[in-house]
């Protein structure tokens, strides 16, 4: 018997499973499941089938705790499910990857614990949205910066902001690839208007176009927004840049000097965005003062 099948031999002896949710590193809320019916036992065994033990440990306390008992009420073992994908058991040196974690989530849903499946689906949707945001952000990256893409994305992996050296390199690349200042501004605004589009709580790599726009002269920014090629995505980048937190050295003065038609245009974009944070920021920065 190898490690991946060791748990199944324990499950075959189990007549009762006690299941509880885990909050932080403490378990609470117990559900008792009768496994004396062979069909019920087989269902749990399939749901807990192990694919591999790759040698890693999740750093969190897990989501669901399972305690297994034999026909005499003696506890056989305890396991903890992590993120709908791995199990932790004291008999293993690492967490085990399930063959199909959704089977175990569906089993939990069936016995009266729908939360883990709901959380798994919410996390999956968020991951898909984040992946799509990253794809759109990369697709909008200005010409000449492609070779630096991995280093920029690494900012979100490492949790660090862009270094002055990286920003200087990107500025040099932009000047070489887009010598016309209006084209350069449009490229940066379109880039900053892509991805999540949020003014706060966005991945760190999305801060890069904002940092590059920080050094753009206001006259060039206005020229870009006045250009016939300026589209909704450029307005999105401009709103994000102008109403974000300390995005320009003289932000208050720069925003106050916006032409009224442009101010109205950007405010209308923020109101249409569906982003309440961006909308509220735009109202503070761009809405006309009430008499």
VMD Tcl script that draws the C-alpha trace (Angstrom):
set ca {
  {0.00 0.00 0.00}
  {1.48 3.36 -1.03}
  {0.89 6.76 0.52}
  {-1.78 7.82 -1.98}
  {-3.99 4.82 -1.07}
  {-3.30 4.77 2.69}
  {-6.25 7.01 3.47}
  {-8.68 4.78 1.61}
  {-7.99 1.88 3.97}
  {-8.96 4.12 6.90}
  {-12.09 5.34 5.13}
  {-13.20 1.73 4.60}
  {-13.31 1.29 8.40}
  {-15.18 4.55 9.06}
  {-18.83 4.36 10.11}
  {-19.25 8.01 11.09}
  {-17.73 11.24 9.83}
  {-17.95 14.42 11.86}
  {-17.47 17.50 9.72}
  {-16.83 21.04 10.95}
  {-15.96 24.34 9.34}
  {-12.66 25.93 10.21}
  {-12.30 29.61 11.04}
  {-8.67 30.64 11.12}
  {-7.06 27.71 12.94}
  {-10.13 26.72 14.99}
  {-12.91 24.31 13.98}
  {-16.56 25.06 14.73}
  {-20.04 23.95 13.66}
  {-20.27 20.14 13.49}
  {-22.25 17.91 11.13}
  {-22.53 14.16 11.75}
  {-22.65 11.91 8.68}
  {-23.55 8.21 8.89}
  {-21.23 6.13 6.69}
  {-22.58 2.70 7.64}
  {-24.34 2.51 4.26}
  {-21.72 1.13 1.81}
  {-22.95 3.49 -0.90}
  {-22.42 6.49 1.37}
  {-18.98 5.24 2.33}
  {-18.01 4.67 -1.30}
  {-19.12 8.18 -2.19}
  {-16.81 9.73 0.41}
  {-13.96 7.42 -0.61}
  {-14.26 8.57 -4.23}
  {-14.38 12.20 -3.10}
  {-11.22 11.76 -1.03}
  {-9.23 9.87 -3.67}
  {-5.65 11.15 -3.69}
  {-3.72 11.94 -6.84}
  {-0.31 12.81 -5.43}
  {1.74 14.07 -2.49}
  {3.92 16.75 -4.07}
  {5.75 17.74 -0.90}
  {4.19 21.10 0.00}
  {2.20 22.42 2.96}
  {-0.43 25.14 2.65}
  {0.30 27.94 5.11}
  {-3.33 28.45 6.21}
  {-5.35 26.49 8.77}
  {-7.66 24.97 6.17}
  {-11.38 25.22 5.55}
  {-13.05 21.98 6.69}
  {-12.08 19.42 9.33}
  {-13.10 15.76 9.00}
  {-13.01 13.35 11.95}
  {-13.54 9.67 11.18}
  {-14.90 7.14 13.73}
  {-15.27 3.36 13.62}
  {-18.40 1.36 14.51}
  {-17.49 1.49 18.22}
  {-17.14 5.28 18.25}
  {-13.36 5.24 18.43}
  {-11.71 8.00 16.44}
  {-9.74 6.67 13.52}
  {-8.24 9.85 12.16}
  {-8.68 13.54 11.38}
  {-8.08 15.43 8.16}
  {-8.35 19.03 7.00}
  {-9.43 20.21 3.55}
  {-7.59 23.20 2.07}
  {-9.09 25.36 -0.70}
  {-11.17 22.53 -2.13}
  {-8.06 20.93 -3.58}
  {-5.77 19.37 -0.95}
  {-6.05 17.31 2.24}
  {-3.81 17.40 5.29}
  {-3.42 14.20 7.32}
  {-0.95 13.45 10.09}
  {0.14 10.25 8.34}
  {1.47 12.21 5.35}
  {4.62 14.30 5.26}
  {2.94 16.80 2.94}
  {-0.53 17.89 1.87}
  {-2.17 15.56 -0.66}
  {-3.66 16.73 -3.94}
  {-7.13 15.29 -4.53}
  {-8.02 13.62 -7.81}
  {-11.12 15.82 -8.03}
  {-11.63 18.31 -5.21}
  {-15.03 19.30 -6.54}
  {-16.34 15.84 -5.65}
  {-15.55 16.47 -2.00}
  {-17.06 19.97 -2.17}
  {-20.21 18.50 -3.70}
  {-20.30 15.86 -0.93}
  {-20.08 18.60 1.68}
  {-22.87 20.52 -0.04}
  {-25.03 17.39 0.00}
  {-24.55 16.77 3.74}
  {-25.47 20.35 4.63}
  {-22.28 22.40 4.32}
  {-22.60 24.49 1.13}
  {-20.12 27.19 2.16}
  {-16.92 25.54 0.88}
  {-18.40 24.98 -2.61}
  {-19.70 28.56 -2.69}
  {-16.31 29.90 -1.66}
  {-14.53 27.70 -4.21}
  {-16.77 28.98 -7.01}
  {-16.31 32.59 -5.89}
  {-12.52 32.12 -5.83}
  {-12.62 30.50 -9.28}
  {-14.60 33.38 -10.74}
  {-12.23 35.90 -9.16}
  {-9.21 34.04 -10.57}
  {-10.77 34.04 -14.05}
  {-11.51 37.75 -13.80}
  {-7.95 38.46 -12.65}
  {-6.53 36.42 -15.52}
  {-8.67 38.30 -18.03}
  {-7.63 41.63 -16.52}
  {-3.97 40.63 -16.85}
  {-4.47 39.59 -20.49}
  {-6.13 42.90 -21.37}
  {-3.42 44.82 -19.52}
  {-0.65 43.00 -21.38}
  {-2.43 43.49 -24.71}
  {-2.54 47.25 -24.04}
  {1.17 47.50 -23.16}
  {2.83 50.14 -25.38}
  {5.20 49.10 -28.12}
  {8.79 48.76 -26.99}
  {8.06 47.51 -23.47}
  {7.40 43.84 -24.27}
  {10.86 42.68 -23.18}
  {10.24 44.11 -19.72}
  {6.79 42.51 -19.30}
  {7.92 39.70 -16.99}
  {9.82 42.05 -14.72}
  {6.80 44.32 -14.49}
  {4.48 41.41 -13.66}
  {6.96 40.28 -11.01}
  {6.05 43.39 -9.01}
  {2.73 41.78 -8.09}
  {4.40 38.47 -7.24}
  {7.01 40.09 -4.97}
  {4.77 42.80 -3.53}
  {7.16 45.62 -4.41}
  {6.68 48.84 -6.34}
  {8.63 49.71 -9.49}
  {12.18 50.82 -8.81}
  {13.54 54.12 -10.15}
  {15.88 52.08 -12.36}
  {13.00 50.15 -13.93}
  {10.98 53.32 -14.50}
  {14.00 55.01 -16.10}
  {14.49 52.04 -18.41}
  {10.82 51.99 -19.40}
  {10.85 55.73 -20.05}
  {13.90 55.30 -22.31}
  {12.20 52.46 -24.18}
  {9.03 54.51 -24.63}
  {10.92 57.52 -25.99}
  {12.68 55.27 -28.50}
  {9.55 53.43 -29.62}
  {7.13 56.40 -29.52}
  {9.04 59.65 -30.06}
  {5.85 61.64 -30.65}
  {4.62 62.90 -27.24}
  {0.92 62.66 -28.12}
  {1.25 59.05 -29.28}
  {3.22 58.30 -26.12}
  {0.52 59.83 -23.91}
  {-2.25 57.94 -25.71}
  {-0.32 54.68 -25.31}
  {0.15 55.25 -21.58}
  {-3.44 56.33 -20.99}
  {-4.79 53.33 -22.91}
  {-2.52 51.06 -20.89}
  {-3.54 52.61 -17.58}
  {-7.19 52.35 -18.58}
  {-6.90 48.58 -19.08}
  {-6.63 45.73 -16.59}
  {-8.71 46.15 -13.45}
  {-9.15 49.88 -14.03}
  {-9.45 50.43 -10.29}
  {-8.10 53.46 -8.43}
  {-7.23 51.34 -5.39}
  {-6.80 47.67 -4.57}
  {-5.29 46.81 -7.94}
  {-2.31 44.50 -8.66}
  {1.02 46.26 -8.18}
  {2.09 45.79 -11.79}
  {-0.78 48.06 -12.83}
  {0.91 50.96 -11.02}
  {3.63 51.17 -13.69}
  {1.76 53.20 -16.34}
  {0.53 55.51 -13.58}
  {4.11 56.08 -12.42}
  {5.17 56.82 -16.00}
  {2.25 59.25 -16.45}
  {3.36 61.00 -13.26}
  {6.32 62.42 -15.15}
  {4.32 63.51 -18.22}
  {3.85 67.25 -18.59}
  {0.24 68.36 -18.16}
  {0.35 70.07 -21.56}
  {1.19 66.75 -23.22}
  {-1.54 64.98 -21.25}
  {-4.12 67.53 -22.39}
  {-2.88 67.29 -25.97}
  {-3.34 63.54 -25.91}
  {-6.88 63.78 -24.55}
  {-7.74 66.43 -27.15}
  {-6.45 64.26 -29.99}
  {-9.16 62.80 -32.30}
  {-7.77 59.32 -31.60}
  {-8.64 59.55 -27.88}
  {-11.27 56.93 -27.03}
  {-13.11 55.63 -23.99}
  {-10.08 53.62 -22.87}
  {-7.97 56.78 -22.85}
  {-10.59 58.56 -20.76}
  {-10.52 55.56 -18.40}
  {-6.78 55.94 -17.97}
  {-7.06 59.69 -17.48}
  {-9.71 59.35 -14.78}
  {-7.68 56.71 -12.99}
  {-4.61 58.93 -13.16}
  {-6.16 62.24 -12.21}
  {-8.39 61.15 -9.33}
  {-6.11 58.52 -7.77}
  {-4.12 58.96 -4.56}
  {-1.21 61.43 -5.03}
  {-0.70 60.52 -8.66}
  {0.93 63.80 -9.70}
  {3.35 66.16 -7.92}
  {0.89 69.06 -8.36}
  {-2.27 67.06 -8.71}
  {-4.68 69.58 -7.21}
  {-3.44 72.38 -9.45}
  {-3.38 70.16 -12.53}
  {-6.93 68.94 -12.04}
  {-8.17 72.46 -11.28}
  {-6.75 73.60 -14.62}
  {-8.63 71.04 -16.72}
  {-10.80 72.61 -19.45}
  {-14.46 72.43 -18.45}
  {-15.54 70.22 -21.41}
  {-12.79 67.73 -20.61}
  {-13.66 67.76 -16.92}
  {-17.31 67.01 -17.81}
  {-16.25 64.24 -20.20}
  {-14.07 62.50 -17.63}
  {-16.68 62.85 -14.91}
  {-19.30 61.33 -17.23}
  {-16.96 58.39 -17.86}
  {-16.50 57.81 -14.12}
  {-20.25 57.90 -13.58}
  {-20.75 55.28 -16.31}
  {-17.96 53.01 -15.07}
  {-19.97 51.15 -12.44}
  {-16.98 51.49 -10.09}
  {-18.30 53.21 -6.96}
  {-14.83 54.06 -5.66}
  {-13.79 55.67 -8.94}
  {-17.14 57.45 -9.17}
  {-16.84 58.90 -5.67}
  {-13.25 60.04 -6.28}
  {-14.26 61.67 -9.55}
  {-17.12 63.50 -7.88}
  {-14.67 64.95 -5.34}
  {-12.05 65.91 -7.91}
  {-13.99 66.71 -11.06}
  {-17.53 67.78 -10.16}
  {-18.15 71.56 -10.34}
  {-18.24 73.32 -7.00}
  {-21.74 74.07 -5.72}
  {-22.53 77.70 -5.11}
}
mol new
graphics top color blue
foreach p $ca { graphics top sphere $p radius 0.5 }
foreach p [lrange $ca 0 end-1] q [lrange $ca 1 end] { graphics top cylinder $p $q radius 0.2 }
display resetview
